Amino acid sequence: MNFSAISLSMPSSAADSGVGLVVLSKALDSAEVAGEQLTEMMQEAAPVVRGMGLGEFLDVRA
């Protein structure tokens, strides 16, 4: 985005808001990508084990 064009075509406060929105948009995009990568990493780190009785029973001793 051309920041100099924003600053020339708008008053100062409007230009600040425009730049702030662009920065916020970029931060949101980065957070979404990081969240997707974290979800992927967590799914790969904890594979689902089926069978072998794992997690089917709970032995409790009093």
URSUL-V284615 format. One record per backbone hydrogen bond with DSSP energy under -1.0 kcal/mol. NH is the residue of the N-H (numbers start at 1). CO is the residue of the C=O. Records with the same first field share a line. If there is no record, write none. Layout:
NH->CO + CO
This chain:
3->1
6->2
7->3
8->4
9->5
10->6
15->11
16->12
17->13
18->14
19->15
20->16
21->17
22->18
23->19
24->20
25->21
26->22
27->23
28->24
29->25
30->26
31->27
32->28
33->29
34->30
35->31
36->32
37->33
38->34
39->35
40->36
41->37
42->38
43->39
44->40
45->41
46->42
54->51
56->53
